Amino acid sequence: MTQVERDCLGDRINYYVRKNICKAFKTDNMTNIYYNPAFSDHYIITTSNIEWI
């Protein structure tokens, strides 16, 4: 995979992780369309870029 493809895949992974956290804790209405940050009952969750090795 090229660097651009890895960056795109990493962005999608982060997006769906944050989205599912919001859905699990029913906090969809507390964040923006990118679910960044994601909120749980006790935490505010942000994600950084994925580093491919």
PDB file of N, CA, C and O in Angstrom, chain B, residues numbered from 101:
ATOM      1  N   MET B 101       0.837  -1.178   0.000  1.00  0.00           N
ATOM      2  CA  MET B 101       0.000   0.000   0.000  1.00  0.00           C
ATOM      3  C   MET B 101       0.885   1.245   0.000  1.00  0.00           C
ATOM      4  O   MET B 101       1.973   1.254   0.576  1.00  0.00           O
ATOM      5  N   THR B 102       0.401   2.275  -0.647  1.00  0.00           N
ATOM      6  CA  THR B 102       1.133   3.536  -0.662  1.00  0.00           C
ATOM      7  C   THR B 102       0.890   4.283   0.641  1.00  0.00           C
ATOM      8  O   THR B 102      -0.004   3.929   1.410  1.00  0.00           O
ATOM      9  N   GLN B 103       1.687   5.315   0.886  1.00  0.00           N
ATOM     10  CA  GLN B 103       1.524   6.117   2.102  1.00  0.00           C
ATOM     11  C   GLN B 103       0.148   6.787   2.133  1.00  0.00           C
ATOM     12  O   GLN B 103      -0.476   6.872   3.190  1.00  0.00           O
ATOM     13  N   VAL B 104      -0.317   7.255   0.997  1.00  0.00           N
ATOM     14  CA  VAL B 104      -1.640   7.900   0.930  1.00  0.00           C
ATOM     15  C   VAL B 104      -2.733   6.900   1.282  1.00  0.00           C
ATOM     16  O   VAL B 104      -3.662   7.238   2.015  1.00  0.00           O
ATOM     17  N   GLU B 105      -2.637   5.689   0.776  1.00  0.00           N
ATOM     18  CA  GLU B 105      -3.634   4.657   1.086  1.00  0.00           C
ATOM     19  C   GLU B 105      -3.612   4.293   2.568  1.00  0.00           C
ATOM     20  O   GLU B 105      -4.664   4.095   3.175  1.00  0.00           O
ATOM     21  N   ARG B 106      -2.414   4.204   3.151  1.00  0.00           N
ATOM     22  CA  ARG B 106      -2.314   3.901   4.583  1.00  0.00           C
ATOM     23  C   ARG B 106      -2.898   5.030   5.426  1.00  0.00           C
ATOM     24  O   ARG B 106      -3.586   4.776   6.414  1.00  0.00           O
ATOM     25  N   ASP B 107      -2.625   6.278   5.037  1.00  0.00           N
ATOM     26  CA  ASP B 107      -3.188   7.416   5.767  1.00  0.00           C
ATOM     27  C   ASP B 107      -4.709   7.415   5.698  1.00  0.00           C
ATOM     28  O   ASP B 107      -5.376   7.663   6.703  1.00  0.00           O
ATOM     29  N   CYS B 108      -5.255   7.139   4.534  1.00  0.00           N
ATOM     30  CA  CYS B 108      -6.707   7.088   4.354  1.00  0.00           C
ATOM     31  C   CYS B 108      -7.303   5.965   5.207  1.00  0.00           C
ATOM     32  O   CYS B 108      -8.311   6.171   5.884  1.00  0.00           O
ATOM     33  N   LEU B 109      -6.701   4.804   5.178  1.00  0.00           N
ATOM     34  CA  LEU B 109      -7.177   3.671   5.972  1.00  0.00           C
ATOM     35  C   LEU B 109      -7.088   3.986   7.463  1.00  0.00           C
ATOM     36  O   LEU B 109      -8.010   3.674   8.216  1.00  0.00           O
ATOM     37  N   GLY B 110      -5.993   4.599   7.894  1.00  0.00           N
ATOM     38  CA  GLY B 110      -5.842   4.973   9.295  1.00  0.00           C
ATOM     39  C   GLY B 110      -6.906   5.964   9.732  1.00  0.00           C
ATOM     40  O   GLY B 110      -7.439   5.858  10.836  1.00  0.00           O
ATOM     41  N   ASP B 111      -7.219   6.927   8.874  1.00  0.00           N
ATOM     42  CA  ASP B 111      -8.273   7.900   9.185  1.00  0.00           C
ATOM     43  C   ASP B 111      -9.624   7.212   9.349  1.00  0.00           C
ATOM     44  O   ASP B 111     -10.387   7.546  10.255  1.00  0.00           O
ATOM     45  N   ARG B 112      -9.918   6.258   8.479  1.00  0.00           N
ATOM     46  CA  ARG B 112     -11.198   5.544   8.558  1.00  0.00           C
ATOM     47  C   ARG B 112     -11.265   4.683   9.817  1.00  0.00           C
ATOM     48  O   ARG B 112     -12.313   4.607  10.458  1.00  0.00           O
ATOM     49  N   ILE B 113     -10.164   4.038  10.174  1.00  0.00           N
ATOM     50  CA  ILE B 113     -10.137   3.233  11.398  1.00  0.00           C
ATOM     51  C   ILE B 113     -10.435   4.120  12.596  1.00  0.00           C
ATOM     52  O   ILE B 113     -11.277   3.778  13.427  1.00  0.00           O
ATOM     53  N   ASN B 114      -9.751   5.259  12.694  1.00  0.00           N
ATOM     54  CA  ASN B 114      -9.971   6.176  13.805  1.00  0.00           C
ATOM     55  C   ASN B 114     -11.407   6.671  13.841  1.00  0.00           C
ATOM     56  O   ASN B 114     -12.013   6.738  14.911  1.00  0.00           O
ATOM     57  N   TYR B 115     -11.957   7.019  12.684  1.00  0.00           N
ATOM     58  CA  TYR B 115     -13.333   7.505  12.603  1.00  0.00           C
ATOM     59  C   TYR B 115     -14.311   6.471  13.159  1.00  0.00           C
ATOM     60  O   TYR B 115     -15.168   6.804  13.978  1.00  0.00           O
ATOM     61  N   TYR B 116     -14.188   5.231  12.721  1.00  0.00           N
ATOM     62  CA  TYR B 116     -15.137   4.206  13.161  1.00  0.00           C
ATOM     63  C   TYR B 116     -14.931   3.819  14.630  1.00  0.00           C
ATOM     64  O   TYR B 116     -15.891   3.443  15.303  1.00  0.00           O
ATOM     65  N   VAL B 117     -13.712   3.905  15.130  1.00  0.00           N
ATOM     66  CA  VAL B 117     -13.488   3.668  16.560  1.00  0.00           C
ATOM     67  C   VAL B 117     -14.224   4.729  17.368  1.00  0.00           C
ATOM     68  O   VAL B 117     -14.960   4.400  18.298  1.00  0.00           O
ATOM     69  N   ARG B 118     -14.029   6.007  17.017  1.00  0.00           N
ATOM     70  CA  ARG B 118     -14.704   7.088  17.742  1.00  0.00           C
ATOM     71  C   ARG B 118     -16.219   6.994  17.593  1.00  0.00           C
ATOM     72  O   ARG B 118     -16.951   7.208  18.559  1.00  0.00           O
ATOM     73  N   LYS B 119     -16.694   6.675  16.385  1.00  0.00           N
ATOM     74  CA  LYS B 119     -18.135   6.579  16.147  1.00  0.00           C
ATOM     75  C   LYS B 119     -18.758   5.484  17.016  1.00  0.00           C
ATOM     76  O   LYS B 119     -19.814   5.690  17.613  1.00  0.00           O
ATOM     77  N   ASN B 120     -18.118   4.345  17.085  1.00  0.00           N
ATOM     78  CA  ASN B 120     -18.665   3.241  17.872  1.00  0.00           C
ATOM     79  C   ASN B 120     -18.615   3.517  19.364  1.00  0.00           C
ATOM     80  O   ASN B 120     -19.486   3.059  20.104  1.00  0.00           O
ATOM     81  N   ILE B 121     -17.605   4.261  19.822  1.00  0.00           N
ATOM     82  CA  ILE B 121     -17.576   4.669  21.231  1.00  0.00           C
ATOM     83  C   ILE B 121     -18.787   5.547  21.519  1.00  0.00           C
ATOM     84  O   ILE B 121     -19.473   5.347  22.521  1.00  0.00           O
ATOM     85  N   CYS B 122     -19.055   6.516  20.649  1.00  0.00           N
ATOM     86  CA  CYS B 122     -20.206   7.404  20.840  1.00  0.00           C
ATOM     87  C   CYS B 122     -21.518   6.628  20.814  1.00  0.00           C
ATOM     88  O   CYS B 122     -22.409   6.890  21.622  1.00  0.00           O
ATOM     89  N   LYS B 123     -21.640   5.695  19.914  1.00  0.00           N
ATOM     90  CA  LYS B 123     -22.875   4.904  19.848  1.00  0.00           C
ATOM     91  C   LYS B 123     -23.038   4.028  21.082  1.00  0.00           C
ATOM     92  O   LYS B 123     -24.148   3.882  21.592  1.00  0.00           O
ATOM     93  N   ALA B 124     -21.952   3.448  21.564  1.00  0.00           N
ATOM     94  CA  ALA B 124     -22.032   2.579  22.737  1.00  0.00           C
ATOM     95  C   ALA B 124     -22.487   3.349  23.971  1.00  0.00           C
ATOM     96  O   ALA B 124     -23.233   2.821  24.796  1.00  0.00           O
ATOM     97  N   PHE B 125     -22.039   4.599  24.098  1.00  0.00           N
ATOM     98  CA  PHE B 125     -22.393   5.402  25.273  1.00  0.00           C
ATOM     99  C   PHE B 125     -23.527   6.386  24.992  1.00  0.00           C
ATOM    100  O   PHE B 125     -23.884   7.193  25.849  1.00  0.00           O
ATOM    101  N   LYS B 126     -24.090   6.312  23.781  1.00  0.00           N
ATOM    102  CA  LYS B 126     -25.208   7.185  23.375  1.00  0.00           C
ATOM    103  C   LYS B 126     -24.868   8.670  23.550  1.00  0.00           C
ATOM    104  O   LYS B 126     -25.651   9.449  24.095  1.00  0.00           O
ATOM    105  N   THR B 127     -23.668   9.033  23.067  1.00  0.00           N
ATOM    106  CA  THR B 127     -23.224  10.427  23.153  1.00  0.00           C
ATOM    107  C   THR B 127     -23.042  11.035  21.765  1.00  0.00           C
ATOM    108  O   THR B 127     -22.274  11.982  21.600  1.00  0.00           O
ATOM    109  N   ASP B 128     -23.743  10.499  20.767  1.00  0.00           N
ATOM    110  CA  ASP B 128     -23.626  10.994  19.393  1.00  0.00           C
ATOM    111  C   ASP B 128     -23.917  12.487  19.300  1.00  0.00           C
ATOM    112  O   ASP B 128     -23.298  13.202  18.512  1.00  0.00           O
ATOM    113  N   ASN B 129     -24.861  12.947  20.107  1.00  0.00           N
ATOM    114  CA  ASN B 129     -25.286  14.347  20.042  1.00  0.00           C
ATOM    115  C   ASN B 129     -24.298  15.310  20.698  1.00  0.00           C
ATOM    116  O   ASN B 129     -24.482  16.524  20.613  1.00  0.00           O
ATOM    117  N   MET B 130     -23.268  14.802  21.340  1.00  0.00           N
ATOM    118  CA  MET B 130     -22.313  15.654  22.047  1.00  0.00           C
ATOM    119  C   MET B 130     -21.079  15.992  21.224  1.00  0.00           C
ATOM    120  O   MET B 130     -20.210  16.719  21.706  1.00  0.00           O
ATOM    121  N   THR B 131     -20.974  15.494  20.015  1.00  0.00           N
ATOM    122  CA  THR B 131     -19.753  15.668  19.230  1.00  0.00           C
ATOM    123  C   THR B 131     -20.107  16.098  17.808  1.00  0.00           C
ATOM    124  O   THR B 131     -21.281  16.281  17.486  1.00  0.00           O
ATOM    125  N   ASN B 132     -19.101  16.258  16.966  1.00  0.00           N
ATOM    126  CA  ASN B 132     -19.334  16.683  15.590  1.00  0.00           C
ATOM    127  C   ASN B 132     -19.487  15.483  14.651  1.00  0.00           C
ATOM    128  O   ASN B 132     -19.514  14.341  15.109  1.00  0.00           O
ATOM    129  N   ILE B 133     -19.585  15.731  13.352  1.00  0.00           N
ATOM    130  CA  ILE B 133     -19.827  14.646  12.396  1.00  0.00           C
ATOM    131  C   ILE B 133     -18.650  13.681  12.278  1.00  0.00           C
ATOM    132  O   ILE B 133     -18.800  12.580  11.747  1.00  0.00           O
ATOM    133  N   TYR B 134     -17.475  14.092  12.773  1.00  0.00           N
ATOM    134  CA  TYR B 134     -16.305  13.207  12.734  1.00  0.00           C
ATOM    135  C   TYR B 134     -16.134  12.449  14.046  1.00  0.00           C
ATOM    136  O   TYR B 134     -15.176  11.695  14.213  1.00  0.00           O
ATOM    137  N   TYR B 135     -17.068  12.652  14.979  1.00  0.00           N
ATOM    138  CA  TYR B 135     -17.021  12.000  16.287  1.00  0.00           C
ATOM    139  C   TYR B 135     -15.691  12.270  16.978  1.00  0.00           C
ATOM    140  O   TYR B 135     -15.123  11.397  17.634  1.00  0.00           O
ATOM    141  N   ASN B 136     -15.209  13.498  16.817  1.00  0.00           N
ATOM    142  CA  ASN B 136     -13.933  13.868  17.406  1.00  0.00           C
ATOM    143  C   ASN B 136     -14.103  15.133  18.222  1.00  0.00           C
ATOM    144  O   ASN B 136     -14.298  16.194  17.630  1.00  0.00           O
ATOM    145  N   PRO B 137     -14.043  15.089  19.514  1.00  0.00           N
ATOM    146  CA  PRO B 137     -13.725  13.923  20.338  1.00  0.00           C
ATOM    147  C   PRO B 137     -14.944  13.040  20.560  1.00  0.00           C
ATOM    148  O   PRO B 137     -16.083  13.449  20.338  1.00  0.00           O
ATOM    149  N   ALA B 138     -14.673  11.822  21.004  1.00  0.00           N
ATOM    150  CA  ALA B 138     -15.730  10.887  21.378  1.00  0.00           C
ATOM    151  C   ALA B 138     -15.865  10.937  22.893  1.00  0.00           C
ATOM    152  O   ALA B 138     -14.871  11.075  23.606  1.00  0.00           O
ATOM    153  N   PHE B 139     -17.079  10.827  23.376  1.00  0.00           N
ATOM    154  CA  PHE B 139     -17.326  10.907  24.809  1.00  0.00           C
ATOM    155  C   PHE B 139     -17.869   9.579  25.326  1.00  0.00           C
ATOM    156  O   PHE B 139     -18.750   8.971  24.717  1.00  0.00           O
ATOM    157  N   SER B 140     -17.328   9.146  26.453  1.00  0.00           N
ATOM    158  CA  SER B 140     -17.907   8.020  27.174  1.00  0.00           C
ATOM    159  C   SER B 140     -18.480   8.582  28.467  1.00  0.00           C
ATOM    160  O   SER B 140     -18.576   9.800  28.616  1.00  0.00           O
ATOM    161  N   ASP B 141     -18.857   7.729  29.392  1.00  0.00           N
ATOM    162  CA  ASP B 141     -19.417   8.209  30.650  1.00  0.00           C
ATOM    163  C   ASP B 141     -18.401   8.987  31.484  1.00  0.00           C
ATOM    164  O   ASP B 141     -18.770   9.902  32.221  1.00  0.00           O
ATOM    165  N   HIS B 142     -17.134   8.629  31.370  1.00  0.00           N
ATOM    166  CA  HIS B 142     -16.120   9.249  32.233  1.00  0.00           C
ATOM    167  C   HIS B 142     -14.922   9.826  31.472  1.00  0.00           C
ATOM    168  O   HIS B 142     -14.047  10.431  32.090  1.00  0.00           O
ATOM    169  N   TYR B 143     -14.862   9.655  30.163  1.00  0.00           N
ATOM    170  CA  TYR B 143     -13.681  10.059  29.420  1.00  0.00           C
ATOM    171  C   TYR B 143     -14.035  10.829  28.149  1.00  0.00           C
ATOM    172  O   TYR B 143     -15.122  10.687  27.590  1.00  0.00           O
ATOM    173  N   ILE B 144     -13.091  11.638  27.720  1.00  0.00           N
ATOM    174  CA  ILE B 144     -13.138  12.281  26.409  1.00  0.00           C
ATOM    175  C   ILE B 144     -12.020  11.639  25.596  1.00  0.00           C
ATOM    176  O   ILE B 144     -10.857  11.676  26.000  1.00  0.00           O
ATOM    177  N   ILE B 145     -12.366  11.052  24.454  1.00  0.00           N
ATOM    178  CA  ILE B 145     -11.409  10.258  23.692  1.00  0.00           C
ATOM    179  C   ILE B 145     -11.121  10.913  22.352  1.00  0.00           C
ATOM    180  O   ILE B 145     -12.036  11.199  21.579  1.00  0.00           O
ATOM    181  N   THR B 146      -9.851  11.146  22.085  1.00  0.00           N
ATOM    182  CA  THR B 146      -9.401  11.578  20.768  1.00  0.00           C
ATOM    183  C   THR B 146      -8.402  10.538  20.266  1.00  0.00           C
ATOM    184  O   THR B 146      -7.853   9.764  21.051  1.00  0.00           O
ATOM    185  N   THR B 147      -8.180  10.526  18.998  1.00  0.00           N
ATOM    186  CA  THR B 147      -7.231   9.559  18.448  1.00  0.00           C
ATOM    187  C   THR B 147      -6.184  10.305  17.627  1.00  0.00           C
ATOM    188  O   THR B 147      -6.462  11.337  17.016  1.00  0.00           O
ATOM    189  N   SER B 148      -4.976   9.753  17.631  1.00  0.00           N
ATOM    190  CA  SER B 148      -3.910  10.341  16.826  1.00  0.00           C
ATOM    191  C   SER B 148      -3.754   9.521  15.558  1.00  0.00           C
ATOM    192  O   SER B 148      -4.414   8.497  15.383  1.00  0.00           O
ATOM    193  N   ASN B 149      -2.891   9.971  14.691  1.00  0.00           N
ATOM    194  CA  ASN B 149      -2.663   9.244  13.439  1.00  0.00           C
ATOM    195  C   ASN B 149      -2.097   7.862  13.722  1.00  0.00           C
ATOM    196  O   ASN B 149      -1.326   7.672  14.663  1.00  0.00           O
ATOM    197  N   ILE B 150      -2.481   6.925  12.913  1.00  0.00           N
ATOM    198  CA  ILE B 150      -1.973   5.564  13.022  1.00  0.00           C
ATOM    199  C   ILE B 150      -0.578   5.532  12.412  1.00  0.00           C
ATOM    200  O   ILE B 150      -0.346   6.082  11.336  1.00  0.00           O
ATOM    201  N   GLU B 151       0.351   4.880  13.116  1.00  0.00           N
ATOM    202  CA  GLU B 151       1.700   4.706  12.588  1.00  0.00           C
ATOM    203  C   GLU B 151       1.831   3.289  12.062  1.00  0.00           C
ATOM    204  O   GLU B 151       1.673   2.326  12.813  1.00  0.00           O
ATOM    205  N   TRP B 152       2.115   3.163  10.801  1.00  0.00           N
ATOM    206  CA  TRP B 152       2.250   1.858  10.166  1.00  0.00           C
ATOM    207  C   TRP B 152       3.708   1.407  10.264  1.00  0.00           C
ATOM    208  O   TRP B 152       4.622   2.174   9.962  1.00  0.00           O
ATOM    209  N   ILE B 153       3.915   0.164  10.685  1.00  0.00           N
ATOM    210  CA  ILE B 153       5.278  -0.374  10.785  1.00  0.00           C
ATOM    211  C   ILE B 153       5.426  -1.588   9.907  1.00  0.00           C
ATOM    212  O   ILE B 153       6.502  -2.184   9.853  1.00  0.00           O
TER     213      ILE B 153
END
